[in-house]
Amino acid sequence: MLKNLAATIVAACAFSFAPTGASSQSSQPKDVAKTEPLKVGFVYVAPLSDAGWVRQHEQGRLAVQTALGDTVQTTYVENVAEGPDAERVIRDLARQGNKLIFTPSFGYMEPTLKVAAEFPDVKFESITGYKTAHNVAVANARYYEGRYLAGIAAGRMTTSNVAGYVAGFPIPEVLQGINAFTLGMRSVNPRAEVKVVWLNAWFDPTRERDAAMTLFNQQVDVIAFHTASTAVMTAAQERGKLAVAYHSDMRKIAPDAQIVAVTHQWGEYYTRRARAALDGTWKSGGLWGGVRQGMIRVGDFGSQVPKAVQQEVLARQKDIADGKVHPFFARQNVLDNEGHTVIEKGQTLSDAQILSMNWLVAGVQGKISH
């Protein structure tokens, strides 16, 4: 998996001095040392809204501010496109004195590495990235664990046996989610099928909505998505369909549609890393945390979900936390949707195999879009 690269970082203390010369403050001591707060920057790939990917990272930022108080000063820049614009914003944050910068989007990985090379005394956290440097750590969540659990709920709730999935880009993280969702559905409903629409975009509410509407016109009665807005949930609410919320609890947006939410919890990780930057123990490395680490949580059931289904999903969540269930364990040979064996009976995919996933499991209607 991701290699840990250790680097010893000494937290910097800045000193401010009272002005000299004749002034109303001339009686103040001239050498008053003051420890400056650690400046922490966050870069968001979409606009900050009430729910979604960016909202969860904003909750993480607020958790840092609450936990560490005036020892930190946090700031964020929202709606930053991946690519050259991201590089510019990350560089600006470093120039502004931010000594710890979180960049939570896969497309920020290369810009983060480039800027990190220019600012060796600044610490960077590439969230969903996989390349490290002496001053760049990586972290991600095992979203696929939550997807598997959501698939169980969807498999119990569907009446058409056809689910939809609005997907961003065909990177391994998204493929993991589609496959785990399908395996979760089929674990309780072997006849279930999943239709995928690729957008090749993370945030495009109009197209997200259009994709959902298209799927609803193809017998889909429950839908999931891996994009950054709430458009799919809104579409499900309007059409009287069911939906799996992602990133955040979206019952305020889709009170009748939501069956369950797969949420990411970043506050504890962000706070721990900021504290390490403050006390000089921050090191580069990699973390891939899931249900067991509290980084993925499934819950926030909608009013239409029977108690028995809720209890089943929560029981399987506990099983995942306890290591009793793994979404990519094969009780029998698992095939991809082209008929090739991808997991042999009795085997569990390794982390390396999951991280390099490049197939769609049997039951998924669609191809990997490049």
TORSEGU-279742 format. One record per residue (C-alpha): z, x, y negated; residue number from 1; residue in three letters. Coordinates in steps of 0.2 Angstrom, whole numbers, always signed. Each point is the difference from the previous one (the first is absolute). Example, Ala and Ser with C-alpha at 12.3 -4.5 7.8 and 13.67 -1.06 7.14 Angstrom:
2
<torvo zz="+39" xx="+62" yy="+22" num="1" residu="Ala"/>
<torvo zz="-3" xx="+6" yy="-17" num="2" residu="Ser"/>
This chain:
370
<torvo zz="+0" xx="+0" yy="+0" num="1" residu="Met"/>
<torvo zz="+3" xx="+6" yy="-18" num="2" residu="Leu"/>
<torvo zz="+7" xx="+18" yy="-1" num="3" residu="Lys"/>
<torvo zz="+15" xx="+3" yy="-11" num="4" residu="Asn"/>
<torvo zz="-2" xx="+14" yy="-12" num="5" residu="Leu"/>
<torvo zz="+17" xx="+5" yy="-8" num="6" residu="Ala"/>
<torvo zz="+1" xx="+6" yy="-18" num="7" residu="Ala"/>
<torvo zz="+16" xx="+3" yy="-9" num="8" residu="Thr"/>
<torvo zz="+0" xx="-9" yy="-17" num="9" residu="Ile"/>
<torvo zz="+14" xx="+4" yy="-13" num="10" residu="Val"/>
<torvo zz="+3" xx="-16" yy="-11" num="11" residu="Ala"/>
<torvo zz="-4" xx="+5" yy="-18" num="12" residu="Ala"/>
<torvo zz="+13" xx="-2" yy="-14" num="13" residu="Cys"/>
<torvo zz="-7" xx="-2" yy="-18" num="14" residu="Ala"/>
<torvo zz="+11" xx="+4" yy="-15" num="15" residu="Phe"/>
<torvo zz="+0" xx="-7" yy="-17" num="16" residu="Ser"/>
<torvo zz="+7" xx="+8" yy="-15" num="17" residu="Phe"/>
<torvo zz="+6" xx="-8" yy="-16" num="18" residu="Ala"/>
<torvo zz="-10" xx="+5" yy="-16" num="19" residu="Pro"/>
<torvo zz="+6" xx="+14" yy="-10" num="20" residu="Thr"/>
<torvo zz="+0" xx="+1" yy="-19" num="21" residu="Gly"/>
<torvo zz="+7" xx="-12" yy="-13" num="22" residu="Ala"/>
<torvo zz="+0" xx="-17" yy="+6" num="23" residu="Ser"/>
<torvo zz="+12" xx="-15" yy="+3" num="24" residu="Ser"/>
<torvo zz="+2" xx="+6" yy="+18" num="25" residu="Gln"/>
<torvo zz="+4" xx="+18" yy="-5" num="26" residu="Ser"/>
<torvo zz="+18" xx="-2" yy="+6" num="27" residu="Ser"/>
<torvo zz="-6" xx="-4" yy="+18" num="28" residu="Gln"/>
<torvo zz="+2" xx="+14" yy="+13" num="29" residu="Pro"/>
<torvo zz="-16" xx="+10" yy="+0" num="30" residu="Lys"/>
<torvo zz="-1" xx="+3" yy="+19" num="31" residu="Asp"/>
<torvo zz="+2" xx="-17" yy="+8" num="32" residu="Val"/>
<torvo zz="-7" xx="+1" yy="+17" num="33" residu="Ala"/>
<torvo zz="-7" xx="-17" yy="+7" num="34" residu="Lys"/>
<torvo zz="-8" xx="-2" yy="+17" num="35" residu="Thr"/>
<torvo zz="-16" xx="-10" yy="-2" num="36" residu="Glu"/>
<torvo zz="-4" xx="-14" yy="+12" num="37" residu="Pro"/>
<torvo zz="-12" xx="+3" yy="+13" num="38" residu="Leu"/>
<torvo zz="-17" xx="-8" yy="-5" num="39" residu="Lys"/>
<torvo zz="-8" xx="-9" yy="+14" num="40" residu="Val"/>
<torvo zz="-18" xx="-7" yy="-1" num="41" residu="Gly"/>
<torvo zz="-9" xx="-13" yy="+10" num="42" residu="Phe"/>
<torvo zz="-18" xx="-4" yy="+1" num="43" residu="Val"/>
<torvo zz="-6" xx="-17" yy="+5" num="44" residu="Tyr"/>
<torvo zz="-17" xx="-4" yy="+7" num="45" residu="Val"/>
<torvo zz="-1" xx="-18" yy="-6" num="46" residu="Ala"/>
<torvo zz="+8" xx="-11" yy="-14" num="47" residu="Pro"/>
<torvo zz="+19" xx="-3" yy="+2" num="48" residu="Leu"/>
<torvo zz="+2" xx="-18" yy="+5" num="49" residu="Ser"/>
<torvo zz="+13" xx="-11" yy="+8" num="50" residu="Asp"/>
<torvo zz="-4" xx="+4" yy="+18" num="51" residu="Ala"/>
<torvo zz="-11" xx="+13" yy="+10" num="52" residu="Gly"/>
<torvo zz="-2" xx="+18" yy="+3" num="53" residu="Trp"/>
<torvo zz="+4" xx="+6" yy="-18" num="54" residu="Val"/>
<torvo zz="+15" xx="-12" yy="-1" num="55" residu="Arg"/>
<torvo zz="+8" xx="+8" yy="+15" num="56" residu="Gln"/>
<torvo zz="-1" xx="+17" yy="-8" num="57" residu="His"/>
<torvo zz="+6" xx="-7" yy="-16" num="58" residu="Glu"/>
<torvo zz="+15" xx="-6" yy="+9" num="59" residu="Gln"/>
<torvo zz="+3" xx="+17" yy="+7" num="60" residu="Gly"/>
<torvo zz="-1" xx="+8" yy="-18" num="61" residu="Arg"/>
<torvo zz="+13" xx="-13" yy="-6" num="62" residu="Leu"/>
<torvo zz="+11" xx="+4" yy="+15" num="63" residu="Ala"/>
<torvo zz="-1" xx="+19" yy="-5" num="64" residu="Val"/>
<torvo zz="+5" xx="-5" yy="-18" num="65" residu="Gln"/>
<torvo zz="+14" xx="-11" yy="+6" num="66" residu="Thr"/>
<torvo zz="+7" xx="+12" yy="+13" num="67" residu="Ala"/>
<torvo zz="-1" xx="+16" yy="-11" num="68" residu="Leu"/>
<torvo zz="+3" xx="-7" yy="-17" num="69" residu="Gly"/>
<torvo zz="-1" xx="+12" yy="-15" num="70" residu="Asp"/>
<torvo zz="-3" xx="+15" yy="+11" num="71" residu="Thr"/>
<torvo zz="-18" xx="-6" yy="+1" num="72" residu="Val"/>
<torvo zz="-14" xx="-6" yy="-12" num="73" residu="Gln"/>
<torvo zz="-14" xx="-10" yy="+9" num="74" residu="Thr"/>
<torvo zz="-17" xx="-5" yy="-6" num="75" residu="Thr"/>
<torvo zz="-15" xx="-7" yy="+7" num="76" residu="Tyr"/>
<torvo zz="-19" xx="-2" yy="-3" num="77" residu="Val"/>
<torvo zz="-8" xx="-15" yy="+7" num="78" residu="Glu"/>
<torvo zz="-18" xx="-5" yy="+5" num="79" residu="Asn"/>
<torvo zz="-6" xx="+18" yy="+3" num="80" residu="Val"/>
<torvo zz="-16" xx="+1" yy="+10" num="81" residu="Ala"/>
<torvo zz="-1" xx="+13" yy="+14" num="82" residu="Glu"/>
<torvo zz="-11" xx="+15" yy="-4" num="83" residu="Gly"/>
<torvo zz="-2" xx="+10" yy="-17" num="84" residu="Pro"/>
<torvo zz="+11" xx="-13" yy="-10" num="85" residu="Asp"/>
<torvo zz="+14" xx="+3" yy="+12" num="86" residu="Ala"/>
<torvo zz="-1" xx="+18" yy="-2" num="87" residu="Glu"/>
<torvo zz="+1" xx="-1" yy="-19" num="88" residu="Arg"/>
<torvo zz="+15" xx="-12" yy="+1" num="89" residu="Val"/>
<torvo zz="+10" xx="+11" yy="+12" num="90" residu="Ile"/>
<torvo zz="-4" xx="+15" yy="-10" num="91" residu="Arg"/>
<torvo zz="+6" xx="-9" yy="-16" num="92" residu="Asp"/>
<torvo zz="+16" xx="-5" yy="+9" num="93" residu="Leu"/>
<torvo zz="+3" xx="+18" yy="+4" num="94" residu="Ala"/>
<torvo zz="-3" xx="+6" yy="-17" num="95" residu="Arg"/>
<torvo zz="+12" xx="-13" yy="-7" num="96" residu="Gln"/>
<torvo zz="+14" xx="+9" yy="+9" num="97" residu="Gly"/>
<torvo zz="+1" xx="-11" yy="+16" num="98" residu="Asn"/>
<torvo zz="+7" xx="+12" yy="+13" num="99" residu="Lys"/>
<torvo zz="-2" xx="-13" yy="+15" num="100" residu="Leu"/>
<torvo zz="-15" xx="-10" yy="+1" num="101" residu="Ile"/>
<torvo zz="-4" xx="-14" yy="+13" num="102" residu="Phe"/>
<torvo zz="-18" xx="-4" yy="+3" num="103" residu="Thr"/>
<torvo zz="+0" xx="-15" yy="+12" num="104" residu="Pro"/>
<torvo zz="-19" xx="-3" yy="+5" num="105" residu="Ser"/>
<torvo zz="-10" xx="+9" yy="+13" num="106" residu="Phe"/>
<torvo zz="-14" xx="+4" yy="-12" num="107" residu="Gly"/>
<torvo zz="+13" xx="+10" yy="-11" num="108" residu="Tyr"/>
<torvo zz="+2" xx="+13" yy="+13" num="109" residu="Met"/>
<torvo zz="-13" xx="+12" yy="-5" num="110" residu="Glu"/>
<torvo zz="+3" xx="-2" yy="-19" num="111" residu="Pro"/>
<torvo zz="+19" xx="+3" yy="+3" num="112" residu="Thr"/>
<torvo zz="-3" xx="+16" yy="+10" num="113" residu="Leu"/>
<torvo zz="-12" xx="+6" yy="-14" num="114" residu="Lys"/>
<torvo zz="+13" xx="-3" yy="-14" num="115" residu="Val"/>
<torvo zz="+14" xx="+7" yy="+11" num="116" residu="Ala"/>
<torvo zz="-8" xx="+16" yy="+1" num="117" residu="Ala"/>
<torvo zz="-1" xx="+1" yy="-19" num="118" residu="Glu"/>
<torvo zz="+19" xx="-5" yy="-2" num="119" residu="Phe"/>
<torvo zz="+10" xx="+10" yy="+14" num="120" residu="Pro"/>
<torvo zz="+16" xx="-5" yy="-8" num="121" residu="Asp"/>
<torvo zz="-3" xx="-18" yy="+1" num="122" residu="Val"/>
<torvo zz="+4" xx="-10" yy="+17" num="123" residu="Lys"/>
<torvo zz="-13" xx="-13" yy="+6" num="124" residu="Phe"/>
<torvo zz="+2" xx="-14" yy="+13" num="125" residu="Glu"/>
<torvo zz="-17" xx="-5" yy="+7" num="126" residu="Ser"/>
<torvo zz="+3" xx="-17" yy="+7" num="127" residu="Ile"/>
<torvo zz="-12" xx="-5" yy="+14" num="128" residu="Thr"/>
<torvo zz="-7" xx="+18" yy="-1" num="129" residu="Gly"/>
<torvo zz="+0" xx="+12" yy="+14" num="130" residu="Tyr"/>
<torvo zz="-3" xx="+17" yy="-8" num="131" residu="Lys"/>
<torvo zz="+15" xx="+10" yy="-6" num="132" residu="Thr"/>
<torvo zz="+3" xx="+16" yy="-11" num="133" residu="Ala"/>
<torvo zz="+15" xx="+10" yy="-5" num="134" residu="His"/>
<torvo zz="+4" xx="-13" yy="-14" num="135" residu="Asn"/>
<torvo zz="-9" xx="-15" yy="+8" num="136" residu="Val"/>
<torvo zz="+9" xx="-11" yy="+13" num="137" residu="Ala"/>
<torvo zz="-8" xx="-15" yy="+9" num="138" residu="Val"/>
<torvo zz="+8" xx="-16" yy="+6" num="139" residu="Ala"/>
<torvo zz="-7" xx="-16" yy="+7" num="140" residu="Asn"/>
<torvo zz="+6" xx="-16" yy="+9" num="141" residu="Ala"/>
<torvo zz="-4" xx="-6" yy="+18" num="142" residu="Arg"/>
<torvo zz="-8" xx="-15" yy="-7" num="143" residu="Tyr"/>
<torvo zz="-8" xx="-4" yy="+17" num="144" residu="Tyr"/>
<torvo zz="+18" xx="-4" yy="+7" num="145" residu="Glu"/>
<torvo zz="+1" xx="-15" yy="-13" num="146" residu="Gly"/>
<torvo zz="-18" xx="-5" yy="+4" num="147" residu="Arg"/>
<torvo zz="+4" xx="-1" yy="+18" num="148" residu="Tyr"/>
<torvo zz="+15" xx="-12" yy="-3" num="149" residu="Leu"/>
<torvo zz="-11" xx="-10" yy="-13" num="150" residu="Ala"/>
<torvo zz="-13" xx="-2" yy="+14" num="151" residu="Gly"/>
<torvo zz="+13" xx="-8" yy="+11" num="152" residu="Ile"/>
<torvo zz="+4" xx="-13" yy="-13" num="153" residu="Ala"/>
<torvo zz="-19" xx="-3" yy="-3" num="154" residu="Ala"/>
<torvo zz="-3" xx="-1" yy="+19" num="155" residu="Gly"/>
<torvo zz="+13" xx="-14" yy="+1" num="156" residu="Arg"/>
<torvo zz="-5" xx="-9" yy="-16" num="157" residu="Met"/>
<torvo zz="-19" xx="-1" yy="+2" num="158" residu="Thr"/>
<torvo zz="-8" xx="-15" yy="+7" num="159" residu="Thr"/>
<torvo zz="-18" xx="+6" yy="+0" num="160" residu="Ser"/>
<torvo zz="+4" xx="+17" yy="+8" num="161" residu="Asn"/>
<torvo zz="-10" xx="+8" yy="-14" num="162" residu="Val"/>
<torvo zz="+8" xx="+11" yy="-13" num="163" residu="Ala"/>
<torvo zz="-8" xx="+9" yy="-15" num="164" residu="Gly"/>
<torvo zz="+4" xx="+17" yy="-7" num="165" residu="Tyr"/>
<torvo zz="-6" xx="+6" yy="-18" num="166" residu="Val"/>
<torvo zz="+0" xx="+19" yy="+1" num="167" residu="Ala"/>
<torvo zz="-2" xx="+13" yy="-13" num="168" residu="Gly"/>
<torvo zz="-7" xx="+16" yy="+6" num="169" residu="Phe"/>
<torvo zz="-2" xx="+5" yy="+18" num="170" residu="Pro"/>
<torvo zz="+13" xx="+14" yy="+0" num="171" residu="Ile"/>
<torvo zz="+11" xx="+3" yy="+15" num="172" residu="Pro"/>
<torvo zz="+15" xx="-9" yy="-8" num="173" residu="Glu"/>
<torvo zz="-11" xx="-16" yy="-2" num="174" residu="Val"/>
<torvo zz="-7" xx="+1" yy="+17" num="175" residu="Leu"/>
<torvo zz="+18" xx="+2" yy="+7" num="176" residu="Gln"/>
<torvo zz="+5" xx="-16" yy="-8" num="177" residu="Gly"/>
<torvo zz="-15" xx="-10" yy="+6" num="178" residu="Ile"/>
<torvo zz="+2" xx="+6" yy="+17" num="179" residu="Asn"/>
<torvo zz="+19" xx="-3" yy="+1" num="180" residu="Ala"/>
<torvo zz="-2" xx="-17" yy="-8" num="181" residu="Phe"/>
<torvo zz="-12" xx="-5" yy="+14" num="182" residu="Thr"/>
<torvo zz="+10" xx="+8" yy="+14" num="183" residu="Leu"/>
<torvo zz="+15" xx="-10" yy="-7" num="184" residu="Gly"/>
<torvo zz="-10" xx="-16" yy="+0" num="185" residu="Met"/>
<torvo zz="-6" xx="+2" yy="+17" num="186" residu="Arg"/>
<torvo zz="+17" xx="+5" yy="+7" num="187" residu="Ser"/>
<torvo zz="+4" xx="-19" yy="-2" num="188" residu="Val"/>
<torvo zz="-17" xx="-7" yy="-1" num="189" residu="Asn"/>
<torvo zz="-13" xx="+9" yy="+11" num="190" residu="Pro"/>
<torvo zz="-14" xx="-11" yy="-7" num="191" residu="Arg"/>
<torvo zz="+2" xx="+5" yy="-18" num="192" residu="Ala"/>
<torvo zz="-14" xx="+8" yy="-10" num="193" residu="Glu"/>
<torvo zz="+1" xx="+9" yy="-16" num="194" residu="Val"/>
<torvo zz="-15" xx="+0" yy="-13" num="195" residu="Lys"/>
<torvo zz="-1" xx="+15" yy="-12" num="196" residu="Val"/>
<torvo zz="-8" xx="+1" yy="-17" num="197" residu="Val"/>
<torvo zz="-1" xx="+17" yy="-8" num="198" residu="Trp"/>
<torvo zz="+1" xx="+1" yy="-19" num="199" residu="Leu"/>
<torvo zz="+0" xx="+19" yy="-3" num="200" residu="Asn"/>
<torvo zz="+12" xx="-3" yy="-14" num="201" residu="Ala"/>
<torvo zz="+19" xx="-1" yy="-1" num="202" residu="Trp"/>
<torvo zz="+1" xx="-11" yy="-15" num="203" residu="Phe"/>
<torvo zz="-14" xx="-13" yy="-4" num="204" residu="Asp"/>
<torvo zz="+8" xx="-17" yy="-1" num="205" residu="Pro"/>
<torvo zz="-16" xx="-9" yy="-2" num="206" residu="Thr"/>
<torvo zz="-8" xx="+7" yy="+16" num="207" residu="Arg"/>
<torvo zz="+17" xx="-1" yy="+9" num="208" residu="Glu"/>
<torvo zz="+0" xx="-19" yy="-3" num="209" residu="Arg"/>
<torvo zz="-19" xx="-2" yy="+4" num="210" residu="Asp"/>
<torvo zz="+3" xx="+10" yy="+17" num="211" residu="Ala"/>
<torvo zz="+15" xx="-12" yy="+4" num="212" residu="Ala"/>
<torvo zz="-10" xx="-15" yy="-4" num="213" residu="Met"/>
<torvo zz="-15" xx="+6" yy="+11" num="214" residu="Thr"/>
<torvo zz="+12" xx="+3" yy="+15" num="215" residu="Leu"/>
<torvo zz="+8" xx="-18" yy="-2" num="216" residu="Phe"/>
<torvo zz="-18" xx="-7" yy="+2" num="217" residu="Asn"/>
<torvo zz="-1" xx="+9" yy="+17" num="218" residu="Gln"/>
<torvo zz="+14" xx="-9" yy="+9" num="219" residu="Gln"/>
<torvo zz="+14" xx="+12" yy="-7" num="220" residu="Val"/>
<torvo zz="+16" xx="-9" yy="-2" num="221" residu="Asp"/>
<torvo zz="+12" xx="+15" yy="-3" num="222" residu="Val"/>
<torvo zz="-5" xx="+15" yy="-10" num="223" residu="Ile"/>
<torvo zz="+7" xx="+18" yy="-3" num="224" residu="Ala"/>
<torvo zz="-6" xx="+13" yy="-13" num="225" residu="Phe"/>
<torvo zz="+1" xx="+18" yy="-4" num="226" residu="His"/>
<torvo zz="-4" xx="+0" yy="-19" num="227" residu="Thr"/>
<torvo zz="+11" xx="+1" yy="-15" num="228" residu="Ala"/>
<torvo zz="+0" xx="-17" yy="-9" num="229" residu="Ser"/>
<torvo zz="+6" xx="-17" yy="+5" num="230" residu="Thr"/>
<torvo zz="-17" xx="-8" yy="+0" num="231" residu="Ala"/>
<torvo zz="-1" xx="-3" yy="+19" num="232" residu="Val"/>
<torvo zz="+17" xx="-9" yy="-1" num="233" residu="Met"/>
<torvo zz="-5" xx="-11" yy="-14" num="234" residu="Thr"/>
<torvo zz="-16" xx="-5" yy="+9" num="235" residu="Ala"/>
<torvo zz="+10" xx="-5" yy="+16" num="236" residu="Ala"/>
<torvo zz="+11" xx="-11" yy="-11" num="237" residu="Gln"/>
<torvo zz="-15" xx="-8" yy="-7" num="238" residu="Glu"/>
<torvo zz="-9" xx="-3" yy="+16" num="239" residu="Arg"/>
<torvo zz="+16" xx="-6" yy="+10" num="240" residu="Gly"/>
<torvo zz="-1" xx="+15" yy="+11" num="241" residu="Lys"/>
<torvo zz="+13" xx="+12" yy="+7" num="242" residu="Leu"/>
<torvo zz="+2" xx="+18" yy="-6" num="243" residu="Ala"/>
<torvo zz="+10" xx="+16" yy="+3" num="244" residu="Val"/>
<torvo zz="+6" xx="+8" yy="-16" num="245" residu="Ala"/>
<torvo zz="-1" xx="+18" yy="-2" num="246" residu="Tyr"/>
<torvo zz="+10" xx="+13" yy="-11" num="247" residu="His"/>
<torvo zz="+11" xx="-14" yy="-7" num="248" residu="Ser"/>
<torvo zz="+7" xx="-17" yy="+3" num="249" residu="Asp"/>
<torvo zz="-13" xx="-12" yy="-7" num="250" residu="Met"/>
<torvo zz="+8" xx="-17" yy="+2" num="251" residu="Arg"/>
<torvo zz="+1" xx="-3" yy="-18" num="252" residu="Lys"/>
<torvo zz="-19" xx="+2" yy="+0" num="253" residu="Ile"/>
<torvo zz="-4" xx="-9" yy="+16" num="254" residu="Ala"/>
<torvo zz="+15" xx="-10" yy="+5" num="255" residu="Pro"/>
<torvo zz="-9" xx="-10" yy="+13" num="256" residu="Asp"/>
<torvo zz="-12" xx="+13" yy="+7" num="257" residu="Ala"/>
<torvo zz="+12" xx="+14" yy="+3" num="258" residu="Gln"/>
<torvo zz="+6" xx="+2" yy="+18" num="259" residu="Ile"/>
<torvo zz="+8" xx="+17" yy="-1" num="260" residu="Val"/>
<torvo zz="+0" xx="+16" yy="-12" num="261" residu="Ala"/>
<torvo zz="-2" xx="+18" yy="+5" num="262" residu="Val"/>
<torvo zz="+9" xx="+9" yy="-13" num="263" residu="Thr"/>
<torvo zz="+2" xx="+19" yy="-4" num="264" residu="His"/>
<torvo zz="+16" xx="+6" yy="-7" num="265" residu="Gln"/>
<torvo zz="-1" xx="+16" yy="-10" num="266" residu="Trp"/>
<torvo zz="+16" xx="+0" yy="-10" num="267" residu="Gly"/>
<torvo zz="+11" xx="+10" yy="+12" num="268" residu="Glu"/>
<torvo zz="-14" xx="+14" yy="+3" num="269" residu="Tyr"/>
<torvo zz="-4" xx="+1" yy="-19" num="270" residu="Tyr"/>
<torvo zz="+18" xx="+2" yy="-4" num="271" residu="Thr"/>
<torvo zz="+4" xx="+13" yy="+13" num="272" residu="Arg"/>
<torvo zz="-15" xx="+10" yy="-6" num="273" residu="Arg"/>
<torvo zz="+5" xx="-1" yy="-18" num="274" residu="Ala"/>
<torvo zz="+18" xx="+5" yy="+4" num="275" residu="Arg"/>
<torvo zz="-6" xx="+15" yy="+10" num="276" residu="Ala"/>
<torvo zz="-10" xx="+5" yy="-15" num="277" residu="Ala"/>
<torvo zz="+15" xx="-1" yy="-11" num="278" residu="Leu"/>
<torvo zz="+12" xx="+10" yy="+11" num="279" residu="Asp"/>
<torvo zz="-13" xx="+13" yy="+5" num="280" residu="Gly"/>
<torvo zz="-3" xx="-5" yy="+18" num="281" residu="Thr"/>
<torvo zz="-17" xx="-7" yy="-1" num="282" residu="Trp"/>
<torvo zz="-12" xx="+7" yy="+13" num="283" residu="Lys"/>
<torvo zz="-18" xx="-4" yy="+4" num="284" residu="Ser"/>
<torvo zz="-2" xx="-9" yy="+16" num="285" residu="Gly"/>
<torvo zz="-6" xx="-16" yy="+8" num="286" residu="Gly"/>
<torvo zz="+8" xx="-17" yy="+5" num="287" residu="Leu"/>
<torvo zz="-8" xx="-14" yy="+9" num="288" residu="Trp"/>
<torvo zz="+13" xx="-14" yy="+1" num="289" residu="Gly"/>
<torvo zz="+0" xx="-17" yy="+7" num="290" residu="Gly"/>
<torvo zz="+11" xx="-14" yy="+5" num="291" residu="Val"/>
<torvo zz="+13" xx="+12" yy="+6" num="292" residu="Arg"/>
<torvo zz="+1" xx="+9" yy="-16" num="293" residu="Gln"/>
<torvo zz="+1" xx="-16" yy="-10" num="294" residu="Gly"/>
<torvo zz="-17" xx="+3" yy="-9" num="295" residu="Met"/>
<torvo zz="-9" xx="-15" yy="+9" num="296" residu="Ile"/>
<torvo zz="+8" xx="-17" yy="+1" num="297" residu="Arg"/>
<torvo zz="-7" xx="-16" yy="+6" num="298" residu="Val"/>
<torvo zz="+8" xx="-17" yy="-5" num="299" residu="Gly"/>
<torvo zz="-1" xx="-12" yy="-15" num="300" residu="Asp"/>
<torvo zz="-6" xx="-14" yy="+12" num="301" residu="Phe"/>
<torvo zz="-9" xx="-15" yy="-7" num="302" residu="Gly"/>
<torvo zz="+6" xx="-17" yy="+2" num="303" residu="Ser"/>
<torvo zz="-13" xx="-5" yy="+13" num="304" residu="Gln"/>
<torvo zz="+6" xx="+14" yy="+12" num="305" residu="Val"/>
<torvo zz="+11" xx="-8" yy="+14" num="306" residu="Pro"/>
<torvo zz="+17" xx="+8" yy="+3" num="307" residu="Lys"/>
<torvo zz="-5" xx="+6" yy="+17" num="308" residu="Ala"/>
<torvo zz="-15" xx="+10" yy="-7" num="309" residu="Val"/>
<torvo zz="+11" xx="+8" yy="-13" num="310" residu="Gln"/>
<torvo zz="+13" xx="+5" yy="+13" num="311" residu="Gln"/>
<torvo zz="-14" xx="+7" yy="+11" num="312" residu="Glu"/>
<torvo zz="-7" xx="+11" yy="-14" num="313" residu="Val"/>
<torvo zz="+17" xx="+6" yy="-5" num="314" residu="Leu"/>
<torvo zz="+5" xx="+4" yy="+18" num="315" residu="Ala"/>
<torvo zz="-16" xx="+10" yy="+2" num="316" residu="Arg"/>
<torvo zz="+4" xx="+9" yy="-17" num="317" residu="Gln"/>
<torvo zz="+16" xx="+5" yy="+7" num="318" residu="Lys"/>
<torvo zz="-8" xx="+6" yy="+16" num="319" residu="Asp"/>
<torvo zz="-12" xx="+11" yy="-11" num="320" residu="Ile"/>
<torvo zz="+15" xx="+7" yy="-9" num="321" residu="Ala"/>
<torvo zz="+9" xx="+4" yy="+16" num="322" residu="Asp"/>
<torvo zz="-16" xx="+8" yy="+8" num="323" residu="Gly"/>
<torvo zz="-2" xx="-13" yy="+13" num="324" residu="Lys"/>
<torvo zz="-17" xx="-6" yy="-6" num="325" residu="Val"/>
<torvo zz="-14" xx="+10" yy="-7" num="326" residu="His"/>
<torvo zz="-16" xx="-9" yy="-7" num="327" residu="Pro"/>
<torvo zz="-11" xx="+13" yy="+9" num="328" residu="Phe"/>
<torvo zz="+7" xx="+0" yy="+17" num="329" residu="Phe"/>
<torvo zz="-12" xx="-6" yy="+13" num="330" residu="Ala"/>
<torvo zz="+7" xx="-12" yy="+13" num="331" residu="Arg"/>
<torvo zz="-18" xx="+0" yy="+7" num="332" residu="Gln"/>
<torvo zz="-16" xx="+10" yy="-6" num="333" residu="Asn"/>
<torvo zz="-3" xx="-4" yy="-18" num="334" residu="Val"/>
<torvo zz="-18" xx="-1" yy="-4" num="335" residu="Leu"/>
<torvo zz="-9" xx="+2" yy="-17" num="336" residu="Asp"/>
<torvo zz="-12" xx="-14" yy="-5" num="337" residu="Asn"/>
<torvo zz="-15" xx="+10" yy="+7" num="338" residu="Glu"/>
<torvo zz="+8" xx="+1" yy="+17" num="339" residu="Gly"/>
<torvo zz="+7" xx="+17" yy="+1" num="340" residu="His"/>
<torvo zz="+18" xx="+4" yy="+6" num="341" residu="Thr"/>
<torvo zz="+10" xx="+6" yy="-15" num="342" residu="Val"/>
<torvo zz="+17" xx="-1" yy="+8" num="343" residu="Ile"/>
<torvo zz="+3" xx="+2" yy="+18" num="344" residu="Glu"/>
<torvo zz="+12" xx="-11" yy="+10" num="345" residu="Lys"/>
<torvo zz="+18" xx="+6" yy="-2" num="346" residu="Gly"/>
<torvo zz="-4" xx="+12" yy="-15" num="347" residu="Gln"/>
<torvo zz="+5" xx="+0" yy="-18" num="348" residu="Thr"/>
<torvo zz="-10" xx="+7" yy="-14" num="349" residu="Leu"/>
<torvo zz="+7" xx="+16" yy="-7" num="350" residu="Ser"/>
<torvo zz="+3" xx="+1" yy="-19" num="351" residu="Asp"/>
<torvo zz="-15" xx="+12" yy="-1" num="352" residu="Ala"/>
<torvo zz="-11" xx="-13" yy="+9" num="353" residu="Gln"/>
<torvo zz="+6" xx="-14" yy="-11" num="354" residu="Ile"/>
<torvo zz="-3" xx="+10" yy="-16" num="355" residu="Leu"/>
<torvo zz="-18" xx="+4" yy="+5" num="356" residu="Ser"/>
<torvo zz="-4" xx="-18" yy="+6" num="357" residu="Met"/>
<torvo zz="-19" xx="-4" yy="-2" num="358" residu="Asn"/>
<torvo zz="-2" xx="-16" yy="+11" num="359" residu="Trp"/>
<torvo zz="+2" xx="-18" yy="+0" num="360" residu="Leu"/>
<torvo zz="+9" xx="-8" yy="+14" num="361" residu="Val"/>
<torvo zz="-7" xx="-14" yy="+12" num="362" residu="Ala"/>
<torvo zz="+2" xx="-17" yy="-9" num="363" residu="Gly"/>
<torvo zz="-6" xx="+7" yy="-17" num="364" residu="Val"/>
<torvo zz="-16" xx="-7" yy="-5" num="365" residu="Gln"/>
<torvo zz="-8" xx="+13" yy="-12" num="366" residu="Gly"/>
<torvo zz="-4" xx="+18" yy="-1" num="367" residu="Lys"/>
<torvo zz="+7" xx="+15" yy="-10" num="368" residu="Ile"/>
<torvo zz="-9" xx="-1" yy="-17" num="369" residu="Ser"/>
<torvo zz="-4" xx="+17" yy="-8" num="370" residu="His"/>
